[in-house]
Amino acid sequence: MEILVNSEPREVAGPTLSAALQELGYSGGAFATALNGHFVPRDRRGEQTLSAGDRIEVLAPMQGG
């Protein structure tokens, strides 16, 4: 199905947010996720199902001063 990831169209087969993130290479490290503008906690990603056209935002923490 086609979804938007950080405003870019991507094709994924995974039915859940967790599966799609793994498929897209977001398997390690600390990052936050939002689905259609709503924050999704890490422990809820596996139960959050996706639909065609969904918008996912993946945000990594930045370091610096």
Distance bins in CASP14 RR format, pairs under 12 A and 6 or more apart:
PFRMAT RR
TARGET T0000
AUTHOR 0000-0000-0000
RMODE 2
METHOD distances of the structure
MODEL  1
1 9 0 0 0 0 0 1 0 0 0 0 0
1 10 0 0 0 0 1 0 0 0 0 0 0
1 11 1 0 0 1 0 0 0 0 0 0 0
1 12 1 0 0 1 0 0 0 0 0 0 0
1 13 1 0 0 1 0 0 0 0 0 0 0
1 14 0 0 0 0 1 0 0 0 0 0 0
1 15 0 0 0 0 1 0 0 0 0 0 0
1 16 0 0 0 0 0 1 0 0 0 0 0
1 19 0 0 0 0 0 1 0 0 0 0 0
1 20 0 0 0 0 1 0 0 0 0 0 0
1 23 0 0 0 0 0 1 0 0 0 0 0
1 49 0 0 0 0 0 1 0 0 0 0 0
1 50 1 0 0 1 0 0 0 0 0 0 0
1 51 1 0 0 1 0 0 0 0 0 0 0
1 52 1 0 1 0 0 0 0 0 0 0 0
1 53 1 0 0 1 0 0 0 0 0 0 0
1 54 0 0 0 0 1 0 0 0 0 0 0
1 56 0 0 0 0 0 1 0 0 0 0 0
2 8 0 0 0 0 0 1 0 0 0 0 0
2 9 1 0 1 0 0 0 0 0 0 0 0
2 10 1 0 0 1 0 0 0 0 0 0 0
2 11 1 0 1 0 0 0 0 0 0 0 0
2 12 0 0 0 0 1 0 0 0 0 0 0
2 13 0 0 0 0 0 1 0 0 0 0 0
2 20 0 0 0 0 0 1 0 0 0 0 0
2 50 0 0 0 0 0 1 0 0 0 0 0
2 51 0 0 0 0 0 1 0 0 0 0 0
2 52 1 0 1 0 0 0 0 0 0 0 0
2 53 1 0 0 1 0 0 0 0 0 0 0
2 54 0 0 0 0 1 0 0 0 0 0 0
2 55 0 0 0 0 0 1 0 0 0 0 0
2 56 0 0 0 0 0 1 0 0 0 0 0
3 9 1 0 0 1 0 0 0 0 0 0 0
3 10 1 0 1 0 0 0 0 0 0 0 0
3 11 0 0 0 0 1 0 0 0 0 0 0
3 12 1 0 0 1 0 0 0 0 0 0 0
3 13 0 0 0 0 0 1 0 0 0 0 0
3 14 0 0 0 0 1 0 0 0 0 0 0
3 15 0 0 0 0 0 1 0 0 0 0 0
3 16 0 0 0 0 0 1 0 0 0 0 0
3 17 0 0 0 0 1 0 0 0 0 0 0
3 19 0 0 0 0 0 1 0 0 0 0 0
3 20 1 0 0 1 0 0 0 0 0 0 0
3 21 0 0 0 0 0 1 0 0 0 0 0
3 23 0 0 0 0 0 1 0 0 0 0 0
3 24 0 0 0 0 1 0 0 0 0 0 0
3 35 0 0 0 0 1 0 0 0 0 0 0
3 36 0 0 0 0 0 1 0 0 0 0 0
3 49 0 0 0 0 0 1 0 0 0 0 0
3 50 1 0 0 1 0 0 0 0 0 0 0
3 51 0 0 0 0 1 0 0 0 0 0 0
3 52 1 0 0 1 0 0 0 0 0 0 0
3 53 1 0 1 0 0 0 0 0 0 0 0
3 54 1 0 1 0 0 0 0 0 0 0 0
3 55 1 0 0 1 0 0 0 0 0 0 0
3 56 1 0 0 1 0 0 0 0 0 0 0
3 57 0 0 0 0 0 1 0 0 0 0 0
3 58 0 0 0 0 0 1 0 0 0 0 0
4 10 1 0 0 1 0 0 0 0 0 0 0
4 11 0 0 0 0 0 1 0 0 0 0 0
4 12 0 0 0 0 0 1 0 0 0 0 0
4 20 0 0 0 0 0 1 0 0 0 0 0
4 24 0 0 0 0 0 1 0 0 0 0 0
4 34 0 0 0 0 0 1 0 0 0 0 0
4 35 0 0 0 0 0 1 0 0 0 0 0
4 36 0 0 0 0 1 0 0 0 0 0 0
4 37 0 0 0 0 0 1 0 0 0 0 0
4 50 0 0 0 0 0 1 0 0 0 0 0
4 51 0 0 0 0 0 1 0 0 0 0 0
4 52 0 0 0 0 0 1 0 0 0 0 0
4 53 1 0 0 1 0 0 0 0 0 0 0
4 54 1 0 0 1 0 0 0 0 0 0 0
4 55 1 0 1 0 0 0 0 0 0 0 0
4 56 1 0 0 1 0 0 0 0 0 0 0
4 57 0 0 0 0 1 0 0 0 0 0 0
4 58 0 0 0 0 0 1 0 0 0 0 0
5 11 0 0 0 0 0 1 0 0 0 0 0
5 12 0 0 0 0 1 0 0 0 0 0 0
5 17 0 0 0 0 0 1 0 0 0 0 0
5 20 0 0 0 0 1 0 0 0 0 0 0
5 21 0 0 0 0 1 0 0 0 0 0 0
5 23 0 0 0 0 0 1 0 0 0 0 0
5 24 1 0 0 1 0 0 0 0 0 0 0
5 25 0 0 0 0 0 1 0 0 0 0 0
5 26 0 0 0 0 1 0 0 0 0 0 0
5 33 0 0 0 0 0 1 0 0 0 0 0
5 34 0 0 0 0 0 1 0 0 0 0 0
5 35 0 0 0 0 0 1 0 0 0 0 0
5 50 0 0 0 0 0 1 0 0 0 0 0
5 53 0 0 0 0 0 1 0 0 0 0 0
5 54 0 0 0 0 1 0 0 0 0 0 0
5 55 0 0 0 0 1 0 0 0 0 0 0
5 56 1 0 1 0 0 0 0 0 0 0 0
5 57 1 0 0 1 0 0 0 0 0 0 0
5 58 1 0 0 1 0 0 0 0 0 0 0
5 59 0 0 0 0 0 1 0 0 0 0 0
6 21 0 0 0 0 0 1 0 0 0 0 0
6 24 0 0 0 0 1 0 0 0 0 0 0
6 26 0 0 0 0 0 1 0 0 0 0 0
6 31 0 0 0 0 0 1 0 0 0 0 0
6 33 0 0 0 0 0 1 0 0 0 0 0
6 34 0 0 0 0 0 1 0 0 0 0 0
6 55 0 0 0 0 1 0 0 0 0 0 0
6 56 1 0 0 1 0 0 0 0 0 0 0
6 57 1 0 0 1 0 0 0 0 0 0 0
6 58 1 0 0 1 0 0 0 0 0 0 0
6 59 0 0 0 0 1 0 0 0 0 0 0
6 60 0 0 0 0 0 1 0 0 0 0 0
7 55 1 0 0 1 0 0 0 0 0 0 0
7 56 0 0 0 0 1 0 0 0 0 0 0
7 57 0 0 0 0 1 0 0 0 0 0 0
7 58 0 0 0 0 0 1 0 0 0 0 0
8 24 0 0 0 0 0 1 0 0 0 0 0
8 55 0 0 0 0 0 1 0 0 0 0 0
8 56 0 0 0 0 0 1 0 0 0 0 0
8 57 0 0 0 0 0 1 0 0 0 0 0
8 58 0 0 0 0 0 1 0 0 0 0 0
9 52 0 0 0 0 0 1 0 0 0 0 0
9 53 0 0 0 0 1 0 0 0 0 0 0
9 54 0 0 0 0 0 1 0 0 0 0 0
9 55 0 0 0 0 0 1 0 0 0 0 0
9 56 0 0 0 0 0 1 0 0 0 0 0
10 20 0 0 0 0 1 0 0 0 0 0 0
10 21 0 0 0 0 0 1 0 0 0 0 0
10 23 0 0 0 0 1 0 0 0 0 0 0
10 24 1 0 0 1 0 0 0 0 0 0 0
10 25 0 0 0 0 0 1 0 0 0 0 0
10 26 0 0 0 0 0 1 0 0 0 0 0
10 50 0 0 0 0 0 1 0 0 0 0 0
10 52 0 0 0 0 0 1 0 0 0 0 0
10 53 0 0 0 0 0 1 0 0 0 0 0
10 54 0 0 0 0 0 1 0 0 0 0 0
10 55 0 0 0 0 0 1 0 0 0 0 0
10 56 0 0 0 0 1 0 0 0 0 0 0
10 58 0 0 0 0 0 1 0 0 0 0 0
11 20 0 0 0 0 0 1 0 0 0 0 0
11 23 0 0 0 0 1 0 0 0 0 0 0
11 24 0 0 0 0 1 0 0 0 0 0 0
11 50 0 0 0 0 0 1 0 0 0 0 0
11 52 0 0 0 0 0 1 0 0 0 0 0
11 53 0 0 0 0 0 1 0 0 0 0 0
12 18 0 0 0 0 0 1 0 0 0 0 0
12 19 1 0 0 1 0 0 0 0 0 0 0
12 20 1 0 1 0 0 0 0 0 0 0 0
12 21 0 0 0 0 1 0 0 0 0 0 0
12 22 0 0 0 0 1 0 0 0 0 0 0
12 23 1 0 1 0 0 0 0 0 0 0 0
12 24 1 0 0 1 0 0 0 0 0 0 0
12 25 0 0 0 0 0 1 0 0 0 0 0
12 26 0 0 0 0 0 1 0 0 0 0 0
12 50 1 0 0 1 0 0 0 0 0 0 0
12 51 0 0 0 0 0 1 0 0 0 0 0
12 52 0 0 0 0 1 0 0 0 0 0 0
12 53 0 0 0 0 0 1 0 0 0 0 0
12 54 0 0 0 0 1 0 0 0 0 0 0
12 56 0 0 0 0 1 0 0 0 0 0 0
13 19 1 0 0 1 0 0 0 0 0 0 0
13 20 0 0 0 0 1 0 0 0 0 0 0
13 22 0 0 0 0 0 1 0 0 0 0 0
13 23 1 0 0 1 0 0 0 0 0 0 0
13 24 0 0 0 0 0 1 0 0 0 0 0
13 50 0 0 0 0 0 1 0 0 0 0 0
13 52 0 0 0 0 0 1 0 0 0 0 0
14 20 1 0 1 0 0 0 0 0 0 0 0
14 21 0 0 0 0 1 0 0 0 0 0 0
14 22 0 0 0 0 1 0 0 0 0 0 0
14 23 1 0 1 0 0 0 0 0 0 0 0
14 24 0 0 0 0 1 0 0 0 0 0 0
14 45 0 0 0 0 0 1 0 0 0 0 0
14 46 0 0 0 0 0 1 0 0 0 0 0
14 48 0 0 0 0 0 1 0 0 0 0 0
14 49 0 0 0 0 1 0 0 0 0 0 0
14 50 1 0 0 1 0 0 0 0 0 0 0
14 51 0 0 0 0 0 1 0 0 0 0 0
14 52 0 0 0 0 0 1 0 0 0 0 0
14 54 0 0 0 0 0 1 0 0 0 0 0
14 56 0 0 0 0 0 1 0 0 0 0 0
15 22 0 0 0 0 0 1 0 0 0 0 0
15 23 0 0 0 0 0 1 0 0 0 0 0
15 46 0 0 0 0 1 0 0 0 0 0 0
15 47 0 0 0 0 0 1 0 0 0 0 0
15 48 0 0 0 0 1 0 0 0 0 0 0
15 49 1 0 1 0 0 0 0 0 0 0 0
15 50 1 0 0 1 0 0 0 0 0 0 0
15 51 0 0 0 0 1 0 0 0 0 0 0
15 52 0 0 0 0 0 1 0 0 0 0 0
15 54 0 0 0 0 0 1 0 0 0 0 0
16 22 0 0 0 0 1 0 0 0 0 0 0
16 23 0 0 0 0 0 1 0 0 0 0 0
16 33 0 0 0 0 0 1 0 0 0 0 0
16 35 0 0 0 0 0 1 0 0 0 0 0
16 40 0 0 0 0 0 1 0 0 0 0 0
16 44 0 0 0 0 1 0 0 0 0 0 0
16 45 1 0 0 1 0 0 0 0 0 0 0
16 46 1 0 1 0 0 0 0 0 0 0 0
16 47 1 0 0 1 0 0 0 0 0 0 0
16 48 1 0 1 0 0 0 0 0 0 0 0
16 49 1 0 1 0 0 0 0 0 0 0 0
16 50 1 0 0 1 0 0 0 0 0 0 0
16 51 0 0 0 0 0 1 0 0 0 0 0
16 54 0 0 0 0 0 1 0 0 0 0 0
16 56 0 0 0 0 0 1 0 0 0 0 0
17 23 0 0 0 0 0 1 0 0 0 0 0
17 24 0 0 0 0 0 1 0 0 0 0 0
17 26 0 0 0 0 0 1 0 0 0 0 0
17 33 1 0 0 1 0 0 0 0 0 0 0
17 34 0 0 0 0 1 0 0 0 0 0 0
17 35 1 0 0 1 0 0 0 0 0 0 0
17 36 0 0 0 0 0 1 0 0 0 0 0
17 38 0 0 0 0 0 1 0 0 0 0 0
17 39 0 0 0 0 0 1 0 0 0 0 0
17 40 1 0 0 1 0 0 0 0 0 0 0
17 41 0 0 0 0 0 1 0 0 0 0 0
17 42 0 0 0 0 0 1 0 0 0 0 0
17 43 0 0 0 0 0 1 0 0 0 0 0
17 44 0 0 0 0 1 0 0 0 0 0 0
17 45 1 0 1 0 0 0 0 0 0 0 0
17 46 1 0 0 1 0 0 0 0 0 0 0
17 47 0 0 0 0 1 0 0 0 0 0 0
17 48 1 0 1 0 0 0 0 0 0 0 0
17 49 1 0 0 1 0 0 0 0 0 0 0
17 50 1 0 0 1 0 0 0 0 0 0 0
17 51 0 0 0 0 0 1 0 0 0 0 0
17 54 0 0 0 0 1 0 0 0 0 0 0
17 55 0 0 0 0 0 1 0 0 0 0 0
17 56 1 0 0 1 0 0 0 0 0 0 0
17 57 0 0 0 0 0 1 0 0 0 0 0
17 58 0 0 0 0 0 1 0 0 0 0 0
18 24 0 0 0 0 0 1 0 0 0 0 0
18 25 0 0 0 0 0 1 0 0 0 0 0
18 26 0 0 0 0 1 0 0 0 0 0 0
18 27 0 0 0 0 1 0 0 0 0 0 0
18 28 0 0 0 0 0 1 0 0 0 0 0
18 33 0 0 0 0 1 0 0 0 0 0 0
18 35 0 0 0 0 0 1 0 0 0 0 0
18 40 0 0 0 0 1 0 0 0 0 0 0
18 41 0 0 0 0 0 1 0 0 0 0 0
18 42 0 0 0 0 1 0 0 0 0 0 0
18 43 0 0 0 0 1 0 0 0 0 0 0
18 44 0 0 0 0 1 0 0 0 0 0 0
18 45 1 1 0 0 0 0 0 0 0 0 0
18 46 1 1 0 0 0 0 0 0 0 0 0
18 47 0 0 0 0 1 0 0 0 0 0 0
18 48 1 0 0 1 0 0 0 0 0 0 0
18 49 0 0 0 0 0 1 0 0 0 0 0
18 50 0 0 0 0 1 0 0 0 0 0 0
18 56 0 0 0 0 0 1 0 0 0 0 0
19 25 0 0 0 0 0 1 0 0 0 0 0
19 26 0 0 0 0 0 1 0 0 0 0 0
19 27 0 0 0 0 0 1 0 0 0 0 0
19 45 0 0 0 0 1 0 0 0 0 0 0
19 46 1 0 0 1 0 0 0 0 0 0 0
19 47 0 0 0 0 0 1 0 0 0 0 0
19 48 0 0 0 0 0 1 0 0 0 0 0
19 49 0 0 0 0 1 0 0 0 0 0 0
19 50 0 0 0 0 1 0 0 0 0 0 0
19 56 0 0 0 0 0 1 0 0 0 0 0
20 26 0 0 0 0 1 0 0 0 0 0 0
20 27 0 0 0 0 0 1 0 0 0 0 0
20 33 0 0 0 0 1 0 0 0 0 0 0
20 35 0 0 0 0 1 0 0 0 0 0 0
20 40 0 0 0 0 0 1 0 0 0 0 0
20 45 0 0 0 0 1 0 0 0 0 0 0
20 46 0 0 0 0 1 0 0 0 0 0 0
20 48 0 0 0 0 1 0 0 0 0 0 0
20 49 0 0 0 0 0 1 0 0 0 0 0
20 50 1 0 1 0 0 0 0 0 0 0 0
20 51 0 0 0 0 0 1 0 0 0 0 0
20 52 0 0 0 0 0 1 0 0 0 0 0
20 53 0 0 0 0 0 1 0 0 0 0 0
20 54 0 0 0 0 1 0 0 0 0 0 0
20 56 1 0 0 1 0 0 0 0 0 0 0
20 58 0 0 0 0 0 1 0 0 0 0 0
21 27 1 0 0 1 0 0 0 0 0 0 0
21 28 0 0 0 0 1 0 0 0 0 0 0
21 29 0 0 0 0 0 1 0 0 0 0 0
21 31 0 0 0 0 1 0 0 0 0 0 0
21 32 0 0 0 0 0 1 0 0 0 0 0
21 33 1 0 0 1 0 0 0 0 0 0 0
21 35 0 0 0 0 0 1 0 0 0 0 0
21 40 0 0 0 0 0 1 0 0 0 0 0
21 42 0 0 0 0 0 1 0 0 0 0 0
21 45 1 0 0 1 0 0 0 0 0 0 0
21 46 0 0 0 0 1 0 0 0 0 0 0
21 48 0 0 0 0 0 1 0 0 0 0 0
21 50 0 0 0 0 0 1 0 0 0 0 0
21 56 1 0 0 1 0 0 0 0 0 0 0
21 57 0 0 0 0 0 1 0 0 0 0 0
21 58 1 0 0 1 0 0 0 0 0 0 0
22 28 0 0 0 0 1 0 0 0 0 0 0
22 45 0 0 0 0 1 0 0 0 0 0 0
22 46 0 0 0 0 0 1 0 0 0 0 0
23 50 0 0 0 0 0 1 0 0 0 0 0
23 56 0 0 0 0 0 1 0 0 0 0 0
24 31 0 0 0 0 0 1 0 0 0 0 0
24 33 0 0 0 0 0 1 0 0 0 0 0
24 50 0 0 0 0 0 1 0 0 0 0 0
24 56 0 0 0 0 1 0 0 0 0 0 0
24 58 0 0 0 0 1 0 0 0 0 0 0
25 31 0 0 0 0 0 1 0 0 0 0 0
25 58 0 0 0 0 1 0 0 0 0 0 0
26 32 0 0 0 0 0 1 0 0 0 0 0
26 33 0 0 0 0 1 0 0 0 0 0 0
26 42 0 0 0 0 0 1 0 0 0 0 0
26 45 0 0 0 0 1 0 0 0 0 0 0
26 56 0 0 0 0 1 0 0 0 0 0 0
26 57 0 0 0 0 0 1 0 0 0 0 0
26 58 1 0 1 0 0 0 0 0 0 0 0
26 59 0 0 0 0 0 1 0 0 0 0 0
26 60 0 0 0 0 1 0 0 0 0 0 0
27 45 0 0 0 0 0 1 0 0 0 0 0
27 58 0 0 0 0 0 1 0 0 0 0 0
28 42 0 0 0 0 0 1 0 0 0 0 0
28 58 0 0 0 0 0 1 0 0 0 0 0
28 60 0 0 0 0 0 1 0 0 0 0 0
29 42 0 0 0 0 0 1 0 0 0 0 0
29 58 0 0 0 0 0 1 0 0 0 0 0
29 60 1 0 0 1 0 0 0 0 0 0 0
29 61 0 0 0 0 1 0 0 0 0 0 0
30 42 0 0 0 0 1 0 0 0 0 0 0
30 58 0 0 0 0 0 1 0 0 0 0 0
30 59 0 0 0 0 0 1 0 0 0 0 0
30 60 1 0 0 1 0 0 0 0 0 0 0
30 61 1 0 0 1 0 0 0 0 0 0 0
30 62 0 0 0 0 0 1 0 0 0 0 0
30 63 0 0 0 0 0 1 0 0 0 0 0
31 39 0 0 0 0 0 1 0 0 0 0 0
31 40 0 0 0 0 0 1 0 0 0 0 0
31 42 0 0 0 0 1 0 0 0 0 0 0
31 45 0 0 0 0 0 1 0 0 0 0 0
31 56 0 0 0 0 0 1 0 0 0 0 0
31 57 0 0 0 0 1 0 0 0 0 0 0
31 58 1 0 1 0 0 0 0 0 0 0 0
31 59 1 0 0 1 0 0 0 0 0 0 0
31 60 1 0 1 0 0 0 0 0 0 0 0
31 61 1 0 0 1 0 0 0 0 0 0 0
31 62 0 0 0 0 0 1 0 0 0 0 0
32 38 0 0 0 0 0 1 0 0 0 0 0
32 39 1 0 0 1 0 0 0 0 0 0 0
32 40 0 0 0 0 1 0 0 0 0 0 0
32 41 0 0 0 0 1 0 0 0 0 0 0
32 42 0 0 0 0 1 0 0 0 0 0 0
32 45 0 0 0 0 0 1 0 0 0 0 0
32 56 0 0 0 0 0 1 0 0 0 0 0
32 57 0 0 0 0 1 0 0 0 0 0 0
32 58 1 0 0 1 0 0 0 0 0 0 0
32 59 1 0 1 0 0 0 0 0 0 0 0
32 60 1 0 0 1 0 0 0 0 0 0 0
32 61 0 0 0 0 1 0 0 0 0 0 0
32 62 0 0 0 0 0 1 0 0 0 0 0
33 39 1 0 0 1 0 0 0 0 0 0 0
33 40 1 0 1 0 0 0 0 0 0 0 0
33 41 0 0 0 0 1 0 0 0 0 0 0
33 42 1 0 0 1 0 0 0 0 0 0 0
33 43 0 0 0 0 0 1 0 0 0 0 0
33 44 0 0 0 0 1 0 0 0 0 0 0
33 45 1 0 0 1 0 0 0 0 0 0 0
33 46 0 0 0 0 0 1 0 0 0 0 0
33 48 0 0 0 0 1 0 0 0 0 0 0
33 50 0 0 0 0 0 1 0 0 0 0 0
33 54 0 0 0 0 0 1 0 0 0 0 0
33 55 0 0 0 0 0 1 0 0 0 0 0
33 56 1 0 0 1 0 0 0 0 0 0 0
33 57 1 0 0 1 0 0 0 0 0 0 0
33 58 1 0 1 0 0 0 0 0 0 0 0
33 59 1 0 0 1 0 0 0 0 0 0 0
33 60 0 0 0 0 0 1 0 0 0 0 0
34 40 1 0 0 1 0 0 0 0 0 0 0
34 41 0 0 0 0 0 1 0 0 0 0 0
34 44 0 0 0 0 0 1 0 0 0 0 0
34 45 0 0 0 0 0 1 0 0 0 0 0
34 48 0 0 0 0 0 1 0 0 0 0 0
34 54 0 0 0 0 0 1 0 0 0 0 0
34 55 0 0 0 0 1 0 0 0 0 0 0
34 56 1 0 0 1 0 0 0 0 0 0 0
34 57 1 0 1 0 0 0 0 0 0 0 0
34 58 0 0 0 0 1 0 0 0 0 0 0
34 59 1 0 0 1 0 0 0 0 0 0 0
35 41 0 0 0 0 0 1 0 0 0 0 0
35 44 0 0 0 0 1 0 0 0 0 0 0
35 45 0 0 0 0 1 0 0 0 0 0 0
35 46 0 0 0 0 0 1 0 0 0 0 0
35 47 0 0 0 0 0 1 0 0 0 0 0
35 48 1 0 0 1 0 0 0 0 0 0 0
35 49 0 0 0 0 1 0 0 0 0 0 0
35 50 1 0 0 1 0 0 0 0 0 0 0
35 51 0 0 0 0 1 0 0 0 0 0 0
35 53 0 0 0 0 0 1 0 0 0 0 0
35 54 1 0 0 1 0 0 0 0 0 0 0
35 55 1 0 0 1 0 0 0 0 0 0 0
35 56 1 0 1 0 0 0 0 0 0 0 0
35 57 0 0 0 0 1 0 0 0 0 0 0
35 58 0 0 0 0 0 1 0 0 0 0 0
36 48 0 0 0 0 0 1 0 0 0 0 0
36 49 0 0 0 0 0 1 0 0 0 0 0
36 50 0 0 0 0 1 0 0 0 0 0 0
36 51 0 0 0 0 1 0 0 0 0 0 0
36 53 0 0 0 0 1 0 0 0 0 0 0
36 54 1 0 1 0 0 0 0 0 0 0 0
36 55 1 0 1 0 0 0 0 0 0 0 0
36 56 0 0 0 0 1 0 0 0 0 0 0
36 57 0 0 0 0 1 0 0 0 0 0 0
37 54 0 0 0 0 1 0 0 0 0 0 0
37 55 1 0 0 1 0 0 0 0 0 0 0
37 56 0 0 0 0 1 0 0 0 0 0 0
37 57 1 0 0 1 0 0 0 0 0 0 0
37 59 0 0 0 0 0 1 0 0 0 0 0
38 44 0 0 0 0 0 1 0 0 0 0 0
38 48 0 0 0 0 1 0 0 0 0 0 0
38 54 0 0 0 0 0 1 0 0 0 0 0
38 55 0 0 0 0 0 1 0 0 0 0 0
38 56 0 0 0 0 0 1 0 0 0 0 0
38 57 0 0 0 0 1 0 0 0 0 0 0
39 45 0 0 0 0 0 1 0 0 0 0 0
39 48 0 0 0 0 0 1 0 0 0 0 0
39 56 0 0 0 0 0 1 0 0 0 0 0
39 57 0 0 0 0 1 0 0 0 0 0 0
39 58 0 0 0 0 0 1 0 0 0 0 0
39 59 0 0 0 0 1 0 0 0 0 0 0
40 46 0 0 0 0 1 0 0 0 0 0 0
40 47 0 0 0 0 1 0 0 0 0 0 0
40 48 1 0 1 0 0 0 0 0 0 0 0
40 49 0 0 0 0 0 1 0 0 0 0 0
40 50 0 0 0 0 0 1 0 0 0 0 0
40 54 0 0 0 0 0 1 0 0 0 0 0
40 55 0 0 0 0 0 1 0 0 0 0 0
40 56 0 0 0 0 1 0 0 0 0 0 0
40 57 0 0 0 0 1 0 0 0 0 0 0
40 58 0 0 0 0 0 1 0 0 0 0 0
40 59 0 0 0 0 0 1 0 0 0 0 0
41 47 0 0 0 0 0 1 0 0 0 0 0
41 48 0 0 0 0 1 0 0 0 0 0 0
42 48 0 0 0 0 0 1 0 0 0 0 0
42 58 0 0 0 0 0 1 0 0 0 0 0
45 56 0 0 0 0 0 1 0 0 0 0 0
45 58 0 0 0 0 0 1 0 0 0 0 0
48 54 0 0 0 0 1 0 0 0 0 0 0
48 56 0 0 0 0 1 0 0 0 0 0 0
50 56 1 0 0 1 0 0 0 0 0 0 0
END
